[in-house]
Amino acid sequence: ADGLTQLASGTLGPLGSELLRFTASRTDEYYLRITRSGSETGFYSLTLSLAQGESCVDPAEPSQGNDSGTTASLLFAPGTTIEDGCSRTAIAGNEIINCPPSELTLCDGDVDYYRIELVGGSQLQVTLSSFGGDLDLDLYGPFEQASDFDPNALLNASTNTAPQKTVATIARSHSYYVARVYRDFGDETGYSIEVEIDPPPSACIEDSYEESTLNDTIATAASVSLSTDNTTELALNLCIGDIEWLALGANGSETIPANHRLTLTMNLDSTVNQGTLAA
């Protein structure tokens, strides 16, 4: 198991109880967590039994399993041929991957991870559908390396009760993303996944204010020092999915003195339709 996904649950309370039933999908370590829902404390008894369950086969799951972010099954990588039961087509320049429910199964006590590699500027949409019970879909990333999975890097989640779940993102640079399929409730079920990738029309060259961490957030804003003696001219490039954050200061400091007026002029080319100054 991945140490993240709740595979089964049971309850005990004044209104009755619900037994916890769980079938291990593979030989692995599993953990039982017991919590209280109210403020009462006290002793309790716990009875556990182990018996042979029914086997479940997931055609798309390799021998080592895809039950964690580091063992995720590869769904797409540019220029890579992948042998599985999914179809891969190119429509109007977009890459479409369709994996039917006959090829994907979420067994009892199972969680499935899938890895997608994108070039910078690609738009990604992952759709989960055709399942029984209720399954949920998470998207993690971006990661510089395929082995860099971090469960804290949750980008997008679709956990409603709709018959299909969708997550999406835009890759700022060449990077890896991981989709996680897991059960909210229900039994063993097949499911389908559709991945649509809209690649950029051309490679985008980052401007000089994009450091290795990029300046896409206020925490990573690039410093710009202004002067009252001269106008400051900046040559910038706004790539797909890009947000420019610039931290403005004056005369080598990180602040602008009181009673100083800032005037901004932007000249946009035909590919940019809106500019915004946030202060």
C-alpha positions as CSV (number, residue, x, y, z in Angstrom):
1,A,0.0,0.0,0.0
2,D,1.0,3.6,-0.4
3,G,0.7,4.7,3.2
4,L,-1.7,7.4,2.0
5,T,-4.9,5.7,0.8
6,Q,-7.7,4.5,3.2
7,L,-8.5,1.1,1.7
8,A,-11.5,0.2,4.0
9,S,-13.3,1.5,7.1
10,G,-15.7,0.4,9.8
11,T,-17.6,2.1,12.6
12,L,-18.8,1.4,16.1
13,G,-21.2,3.8,17.9
14,P,-24.5,4.2,19.7
15,L,-26.4,3.7,16.5
16,G,-24.8,0.4,15.7
17,S,-21.7,-0.9,14.0
18,E,-20.3,-1.6,10.5
19,L,-17.7,-4.3,10.2
20,L,-14.5,-3.6,8.4
21,R,-13.9,-6.0,5.6
22,F,-10.8,-5.9,3.4
23,T,-9.1,-8.2,0.9
24,A,-5.4,-7.7,0.3
25,S,-4.8,-7.2,-3.4
26,R,-1.2,-8.2,-3.1
27,T,1.4,-9.3,-0.5
28,D,2.4,-6.2,1.3
29,E,2.3,-4.4,4.7
30,Y,-1.1,-3.1,5.8
31,Y,-1.9,-0.9,8.8
32,L,-5.0,-0.6,11.0
33,R,-5.8,2.8,12.4
34,I,-8.3,3.2,15.3
35,T,-9.6,6.6,16.2
36,R,-12.5,8.0,18.3
37,S,-15.2,10.2,16.8
38,G,-16.3,11.8,20.1
39,S,-14.8,12.7,23.5
40,E,-15.4,9.4,25.3
41,T,-12.4,7.3,26.4
42,G,-12.2,3.8,27.7
43,F,-11.2,0.2,27.0
44,Y,-12.4,-1.8,24.0
45,S,-12.0,-5.2,22.5
46,L,-10.8,-5.9,19.0
47,T,-11.4,-9.2,17.1
48,L,-9.6,-9.9,13.8
49,S,-9.9,-13.0,11.6
50,L,-8.0,-13.9,8.4
51,A,-9.2,-16.3,5.7
52,Q,-8.6,-17.0,2.0
53,G,-10.4,-14.4,-0.1
54,E,-11.2,-14.2,-3.8
55,S,-8.4,-13.3,-6.2
56,C,-8.7,-10.2,-8.4
57,V,-6.6,-9.5,-11.5
58,D,-5.9,-6.0,-12.9
59,P,-4.7,-6.5,-16.5
60,A,-2.9,-3.1,-16.5
61,E,-1.1,-3.7,-13.2
62,P,2.5,-4.9,-13.6
63,S,4.1,-7.6,-11.5
64,Q,5.5,-5.1,-9.0
65,G,2.1,-3.3,-8.7
66,N,1.2,0.3,-9.3
67,D,0.1,1.0,-5.7
68,S,2.4,3.9,-5.1
69,G,3.6,7.1,-6.8
70,T,7.1,5.6,-7.4
71,T,5.7,2.5,-9.1
72,A,3.1,4.3,-11.2
73,S,2.2,2.7,-14.6
74,L,3.3,4.9,-17.5
75,L,0.4,6.2,-19.6
76,F,2.3,8.7,-21.8
77,A,5.8,9.9,-22.5
78,P,6.7,11.9,-25.7
79,G,8.1,9.7,-28.4
80,T,7.7,6.5,-26.3
81,T,5.9,3.4,-27.4
82,I,3.9,1.8,-24.5
83,E,2.5,-1.7,-24.8
84,D,-0.7,-2.0,-22.9
85,G,-4.5,-2.3,-23.6
86,C,-5.0,1.4,-24.1
87,S,-5.4,3.1,-27.5
88,R,-3.3,6.1,-28.4
89,T,-4.3,8.5,-31.2
90,A,-3.4,12.0,-32.4
91,I,-6.3,14.2,-33.2
92,A,-5.7,17.8,-34.5
93,G,-2.3,17.7,-32.9
94,N,-3.6,16.5,-29.5
95,E,-2.6,13.2,-28.0
96,I,-5.5,11.1,-26.8
97,I,-5.1,8.0,-24.6
98,N,-8.1,5.8,-24.0
99,C,-8.0,2.9,-21.5
100,P,-11.3,1.0,-21.4
101,P,-12.8,-0.7,-18.3
102,S,-11.9,-4.1,-19.7
103,E,-8.2,-3.2,-19.2
104,L,-8.4,-1.4,-15.8
105,T,-9.6,-2.9,-12.5
106,L,-9.6,-1.4,-9.0
107,C,-9.6,-4.5,-6.8
108,D,-10.8,-4.6,-3.3
109,G,-8.2,-3.0,-1.1
110,D,-6.4,-1.5,-4.2
111,V,-5.2,1.9,-5.3
112,D,-3.8,2.6,-8.8
113,Y,-1.2,5.2,-9.8
114,Y,-0.4,6.4,-13.4
115,R,2.5,8.5,-14.6
116,I,2.4,11.1,-17.4
117,E,5.4,12.9,-18.9
118,L,4.8,16.3,-20.5
119,V,6.9,18.9,-22.3
120,G,6.6,22.5,-21.2
121,G,3.5,24.3,-22.2
122,S,1.4,21.2,-22.6
123,Q,-2.2,21.2,-21.3
124,L,-3.3,18.0,-19.6
125,Q,-6.8,16.7,-18.8
126,V,-7.4,13.3,-17.1
127,T,-11.0,11.9,-17.0
128,L,-12.1,8.8,-14.9
129,S,-15.4,7.2,-15.7
130,S,-17.3,3.9,-16.3
131,F,-16.9,2.6,-12.7
132,G,-19.2,1.0,-10.1
133,G,-19.6,2.5,-6.6
134,D,-17.7,5.7,-6.3
135,L,-14.0,6.2,-7.3
136,D,-12.0,9.4,-6.8
137,L,-9.2,10.9,-8.8
138,D,-6.1,13.0,-7.7
139,L,-3.4,14.6,-9.7
140,Y,0.1,15.2,-8.2
141,G,3.1,17.2,-9.6
142,P,5.0,18.6,-11.2
143,F,8.1,16.5,-10.6
144,E,11.5,17.0,-12.3
145,Q,12.2,13.3,-12.3
146,A,9.9,10.3,-12.6
147,S,11.1,9.1,-9.2
148,D,10.4,12.4,-7.4
149,F,6.8,11.6,-6.3
150,D,5.7,13.5,-3.2
151,P,2.3,12.9,-1.7
152,N,2.2,16.5,-0.5
153,A,2.4,17.8,-4.1
154,L,-1.4,17.4,-4.7
155,L,-2.4,19.7,-7.6
156,N,-6.0,18.8,-8.2
157,A,-8.6,16.4,-6.9
158,S,-12.0,15.3,-8.1
159,T,-13.9,13.7,-5.1
160,N,-17.5,14.5,-5.9
161,T,-20.1,11.9,-6.5
162,A,-20.5,12.5,-10.2
163,P,-20.3,9.6,-12.7
164,Q,-17.0,10.9,-14.0
165,K,-14.1,12.7,-12.4
166,T,-11.8,15.1,-14.2
167,V,-8.5,16.8,-13.2
168,A,-6.4,19.2,-15.3
169,T,-3.2,21.2,-15.3
170,I,-0.7,23.1,-17.5
171,A,2.9,22.1,-17.5
172,R,5.2,25.1,-17.1
173,S,8.3,23.1,-18.0
174,H,9.2,19.5,-18.9
175,S,7.9,17.6,-16.0
176,Y,6.1,14.5,-14.7
177,Y,2.7,14.1,-13.2
178,V,1.0,11.3,-11.3
179,A,-2.7,10.4,-11.3
180,R,-4.1,8.4,-8.4
181,V,-7.3,6.3,-8.6
182,Y,-8.9,5.2,-5.3
183,R,-12.2,4.1,-3.9
184,D,-14.6,6.2,-1.8
185,F,-17.0,3.3,-1.5
186,G,-18.0,0.2,-3.4
187,D,-16.6,-3.2,-4.4
188,E,-14.2,-4.4,-7.1
189,T,-14.9,-2.5,-10.3
190,G,-13.5,-1.8,-13.8
191,Y,-13.0,1.8,-14.8
192,S,-11.8,3.8,-17.8
193,I,-9.3,6.6,-18.1
194,E,-9.0,9.1,-20.9
195,V,-6.0,11.4,-21.1
196,E,-5.9,14.4,-23.4
197,I,-2.7,16.3,-24.0
198,D,-2.6,19.5,-25.9
199,P,1.1,20.2,-26.7
200,P,2.3,23.8,-27.2
201,P,2.5,25.0,-30.9
202,S,6.2,25.7,-30.3
203,A,8.8,25.7,-27.5
204,C,8.6,28.7,-25.3
205,I,11.9,30.3,-24.1
206,E,11.7,31.6,-20.5
207,D,12.7,35.2,-19.9
208,S,15.7,36.1,-17.7
209,Y,13.5,36.7,-14.6
210,E,12.5,33.0,-14.5
211,E,15.0,31.4,-12.2
212,S,15.2,27.6,-11.7
213,T,12.2,27.9,-9.3
214,L,10.3,30.1,-11.7
215,N,8.6,33.3,-10.6
216,D,5.0,32.0,-10.8
217,T,4.1,32.8,-7.1
218,I,4.5,35.8,-4.8
219,A,6.9,33.7,-2.7
220,T,9.2,33.2,-5.7
221,A,8.8,36.7,-7.2
222,A,11.9,38.0,-9.1
223,S,13.4,41.2,-7.7
224,V,13.4,44.4,-9.8
225,S,15.1,47.5,-8.6
226,L,13.7,50.8,-9.9
227,S,15.3,54.2,-10.0
228,T,13.9,57.8,-9.9
229,D,16.6,58.8,-12.3
230,N,15.8,56.5,-15.2
231,T,13.0,54.5,-16.7
232,T,13.4,50.7,-16.2
233,E,12.8,48.6,-19.3
234,L,12.1,44.9,-19.0
235,A,11.9,42.4,-21.8
236,L,9.7,39.5,-20.7
237,N,8.1,36.4,-22.2
238,L,4.8,35.0,-21.0
239,C,4.7,31.2,-21.7
240,I,1.6,29.0,-21.6
241,G,0.5,28.6,-18.0
242,D,2.9,31.3,-16.9
243,I,2.3,34.0,-14.2
244,E,4.9,36.6,-13.7
245,W,5.5,37.9,-10.2
246,L,8.0,40.8,-9.8
247,A,9.0,42.2,-6.4
248,L,9.5,46.0,-6.9
249,G,12.0,48.0,-5.0
250,A,13.9,51.3,-5.4
251,N,17.6,52.2,-5.5
252,G,18.8,48.7,-4.4
253,S,16.3,48.2,-1.6
254,E,13.3,45.8,-1.4
255,T,10.8,48.6,-0.8
256,I,9.4,51.7,-2.6
257,P,9.5,54.8,-0.5
258,A,6.3,56.5,0.5
259,N,4.9,59.2,-1.7
260,H,6.5,57.7,-4.9
261,R,4.2,57.1,-7.8
262,L,4.6,54.0,-10.0
263,T,3.6,54.2,-13.7
264,L,3.4,51.0,-15.7
265,T,3.2,50.7,-19.5
266,M,2.8,47.3,-21.2
267,N,3.3,46.5,-24.9
268,L,1.8,43.2,-25.8
269,D,2.2,41.1,-28.9
270,S,-0.6,39.3,-30.6
271,T,-0.3,36.1,-28.5
272,V,-1.0,37.9,-25.2
273,N,-4.5,39.3,-24.6
274,Q,-4.3,40.7,-21.1
275,G,-1.8,42.1,-18.7
276,T,-2.4,42.7,-15.0
277,L,-0.4,44.6,-12.4
278,A,-0.8,43.2,-8.9
279,A,0.6,45.4,-6.1
